């Protein structure tokens, strides 16, 4: 008898907003090319925080359903009702990524980011990466968690890659990575100190313009967390 029951899924405010937008598009009340209300007014009407509205819009922008034009606001993409309905349906079906999948994605993205950063970084990029590394070191010395500073270092490398899509993908998965690192206590004090020295090596290769060495150093750096995700079955798919 129990097998006849199914898990009840509670929708997040962001998904509820996306579902409302889908309904308006399907009914023709929101046509391709039409402008959405301002973020503040939309939040007031929906009875949610502006952050939820912003997150929903950003999610729909990433998948090409909405487009934000400078000084014009956010509009529905002009790609036709059928295509829009299908895209929004796919967005609503997306589930939170598991930790193991996030780690696999990180290895792919960040290995390439380090290689590109070594080839394209500017002096300003180097300063930004160094600043992030100093912030990471300061947190370790203070005996505090440095998860966010760790990821800031990696995001600065993504910026130095000069690949906007790669950076966007990193920004999308970073919040889940931060939450999972804290939840599963991936890094202890010893691991963070080891990571600091690995960060120094990665930075040195980027500074020297050695793309191959930078990519290898990044892959080695992420090996510990990759091993952690594989050795803990509850984190896998």
C-alpha positions as CSV (number, residue, x, y, z in Angstrom):
1,X,0.0,0.0,0.0
2,X,2.8,2.4,0.9
3,X,4.3,2.2,-2.6
4,X,1.2,3.9,-3.9
5,X,2.1,7.1,-2.2
6,X,4.6,9.6,-3.7
7,X,6.8,12.3,-2.2
8,X,5.1,15.7,-2.0
9,X,7.4,18.4,-3.5
10,X,7.1,21.9,-2.0
11,X,7.7,24.6,-4.6
12,X,10.1,27.4,-3.8
13,X,9.0,31.0,-4.3
14,X,11.2,31.2,-7.3
15,X,9.5,28.3,-9.0
16,X,6.1,29.7,-8.2
17,X,7.1,33.0,-9.9
18,X,8.4,31.1,-12.9
19,X,5.1,29.1,-13.0
20,X,3.1,32.3,-13.0
21,X,5.1,33.8,-15.8
22,X,4.6,30.5,-17.7
23,X,0.8,30.8,-17.2
24,X,0.8,34.4,-18.4
25,X,2.7,33.5,-21.5
26,X,0.5,30.4,-22.3
27,X,-2.7,32.4,-21.9
28,X,-1.3,35.2,-24.2
29,X,-1.4,37.8,-21.4
30,X,2.4,38.1,-21.7
31,X,3.4,38.1,-25.4
32,X,6.9,37.7,-26.9
33,X,8.6,41.1,-26.8
34,X,6.4,42.4,-24.1
35,X,7.9,44.2,-21.1
36,X,7.6,42.8,-17.5
37,X,6.7,45.2,-14.6
38,X,9.6,46.6,-12.6
39,X,11.2,44.3,-10.1
40,X,9.9,46.3,-7.1
41,X,6.3,46.4,-8.4
42,X,6.4,42.7,-9.3
43,X,7.6,41.8,-5.8
44,X,4.8,43.8,-4.2
45,X,2.1,42.3,-6.4
46,X,3.3,38.7,-5.8
47,X,3.9,39.2,-2.1
48,X,7.5,38.0,-2.2
49,X,10.9,39.5,-1.6
50,X,12.7,41.3,-4.4
51,X,15.5,38.7,-4.1
52,X,13.0,35.9,-5.2
53,X,11.9,38.0,-8.2
54,X,15.5,38.7,-9.1
55,X,16.5,35.1,-8.9
56,X,13.5,34.0,-11.0
57,X,14.3,36.6,-13.7
58,X,18.0,35.7,-13.7
59,X,17.1,32.0,-14.1
60,X,14.8,32.7,-17.0
61,X,17.3,35.0,-18.6
62,X,20.0,32.4,-18.4
63,X,17.8,30.0,-20.4
64,X,16.9,32.6,-23.0
65,X,13.3,33.0,-21.9
66,X,13.6,36.6,-20.8
67,X,16.0,39.3,-22.0
68,X,17.1,42.5,-20.1
69,X,17.8,45.5,-22.2
70,X,19.7,48.5,-20.9
71,X,17.3,51.3,-19.9
72,X,14.4,49.3,-21.3
73,X,13.8,46.7,-18.7
74,X,13.1,43.0,-18.9
75,X,11.1,41.6,-21.9
76,X,9.9,38.2,-23.0
77,X,12.1,36.7,-25.6
78,X,10.7,36.9,-29.2
79,X,11.0,33.2,-30.0
80,X,7.4,32.1,-30.2
81,X,4.9,30.8,-27.6
82,X,5.5,27.1,-28.3
83,X,9.3,27.4,-27.8
84,X,8.8,29.6,-24.7
85,X,6.4,27.0,-23.1
86,X,8.8,24.2,-23.7
87,X,11.8,26.1,-22.3
88,X,10.0,27.1,-19.1
89,X,8.7,23.6,-18.6
90,X,12.3,22.4,-18.8
91,X,13.5,25.0,-16.3
92,X,10.8,23.9,-13.8
93,X,11.9,20.3,-14.1
94,X,15.5,21.1,-13.1
95,X,16.4,19.8,-9.7
96,X,19.1,20.9,-7.3
97,X,22.4,19.4,-8.3
98,X,23.9,16.8,-6.1
99,X,27.4,17.4,-4.6
100,X,29.2,14.8,-6.8
101,X,27.8,16.4,-10.0
102,X,28.9,19.9,-8.8
103,X,32.4,18.6,-8.2
104,X,32.6,17.0,-11.6
105,X,31.4,20.2,-13.2
106,X,33.9,22.3,-11.2
107,X,36.8,20.2,-12.4
108,X,35.8,20.6,-16.0
109,X,35.2,24.4,-15.7
110,X,38.0,25.3,-13.5
111,X,40.7,23.4,-15.2
112,X,39.9,25.3,-18.4
113,X,39.5,28.6,-16.5
114,X,43.0,28.3,-15.1
115,X,44.5,27.5,-18.6
116,X,42.7,30.4,-20.2
117,X,43.6,32.8,-17.3
118,X,47.3,32.0,-17.8
119,X,46.9,33.0,-21.4
120,X,44.7,36.1,-21.0
121,X,45.1,37.5,-17.5
122,X,46.0,41.2,-17.1
123,X,47.9,42.8,-14.3
124,X,44.6,43.9,-12.8
125,X,43.5,40.2,-12.8
126,X,46.6,39.1,-11.0
127,X,46.1,41.7,-8.3
128,X,42.5,40.6,-7.9
129,X,43.5,36.9,-7.6
130,X,46.3,37.8,-5.1
131,X,43.8,39.9,-3.0
132,X,41.5,36.9,-2.9
133,X,44.3,34.6,-1.8
134,X,45.4,37.0,1.0
135,X,41.8,37.1,2.3
136,X,41.8,33.3,2.3
137,X,45.1,33.2,4.2
138,X,43.8,35.7,6.8
139,X,40.7,33.6,7.5
140,X,42.9,30.5,8.0
141,X,45.2,32.3,10.3
142,X,42.2,33.5,12.4
143,X,41.0,29.9,12.6
144,X,37.8,30.7,10.8
145,X,36.1,28.9,7.9
146,X,37.5,30.1,4.6
147,X,35.0,28.4,2.2
148,X,33.7,31.7,0.7
149,X,37.2,33.2,0.4
150,X,38.3,29.9,-1.3
151,X,35.6,30.2,-3.9
152,X,36.2,33.9,-4.4
153,X,39.8,33.0,-5.4
154,X,38.4,30.5,-8.0
155,X,35.9,33.1,-9.3
156,X,38.6,35.6,-9.8
157,X,40.4,33.1,-11.9
158,X,37.2,32.6,-13.9
159,X,37.1,36.3,-14.5
160,X,40.7,36.3,-15.7
161,X,39.8,33.7,-18.3
162,X,37.9,36.4,-20.2
163,X,35.2,33.8,-21.1
164,X,31.9,35.3,-20.0
165,X,30.0,32.0,-20.4
166,X,32.5,30.1,-18.3
167,X,32.2,32.8,-15.6
168,X,28.4,32.7,-15.7
169,X,28.4,28.9,-15.2
170,X,30.7,29.3,-12.3
171,X,28.4,31.9,-10.7
172,X,25.4,29.6,-11.2
173,X,27.0,26.6,-9.3
174,X,28.9,28.6,-6.7
175,X,26.0,29.1,-4.2
176,X,25.3,25.3,-4.1
177,X,29.0,24.6,-3.7
178,X,29.2,27.0,-0.7
179,X,26.2,25.4,0.9
180,X,27.4,21.8,0.3
181,X,31.0,22.6,1.6
182,X,29.5,23.9,4.8
183,X,26.9,21.2,5.2
184,X,29.2,18.3,4.6
185,X,32.2,19.9,6.3
186,X,34.5,19.1,3.4
187,X,37.5,21.1,4.6
188,X,39.1,21.0,8.0
189,X,42.0,23.3,9.1
190,X,44.7,21.0,7.6
191,X,42.9,20.7,4.3
192,X,42.5,24.5,4.1
193,X,46.2,25.0,4.7
194,X,47.1,22.5,2.0
195,X,44.7,24.2,-0.3
196,X,46.4,27.6,0.4
197,X,49.7,26.3,-0.9
198,X,48.0,24.8,-3.9
199,X,46.4,28.2,-4.6
200,X,49.8,29.8,-4.5
201,X,51.1,27.3,-7.1
202,X,48.1,27.9,-9.4
203,X,48.6,31.6,-9.1
204,X,52.3,31.3,-9.9
205,X,51.6,29.4,-13.1
206,X,49.0,31.9,-14.2
207,X,51.4,34.7,-13.5
208,X,54.0,33.0,-15.6
209,X,51.6,32.4,-18.5
210,X,52.0,28.6,-18.3
211,X,48.6,27.4,-19.4
212,X,49.4,23.7,-19.3
213,X,50.9,23.8,-15.8
214,X,48.1,26.0,-14.5
215,X,45.5,23.5,-15.7
216,X,47.3,20.5,-14.2
217,X,47.8,22.4,-10.9
218,X,44.1,23.2,-10.7
219,X,43.1,19.6,-11.5
220,X,45.4,18.3,-8.7
221,X,44.0,20.9,-6.4
222,X,40.5,19.7,-6.9
223,X,41.4,16.0,-6.6
224,X,40.8,15.9,-2.8
225,X,37.3,17.2,-3.0
226,X,36.7,14.9,-6.0
227,X,37.9,11.9,-4.0
228,X,35.7,13.0,-1.1
229,X,32.6,13.1,-3.2
230,X,33.3,9.7,-4.7
231,X,34.1,8.0,-1.3
232,X,30.8,9.2,0.2
233,X,28.0,7.4,-1.6
234,X,25.3,9.6,0.0
235,X,26.6,12.6,-2.0
236,X,26.4,10.8,-5.4
237,X,23.5,10.5,-7.8
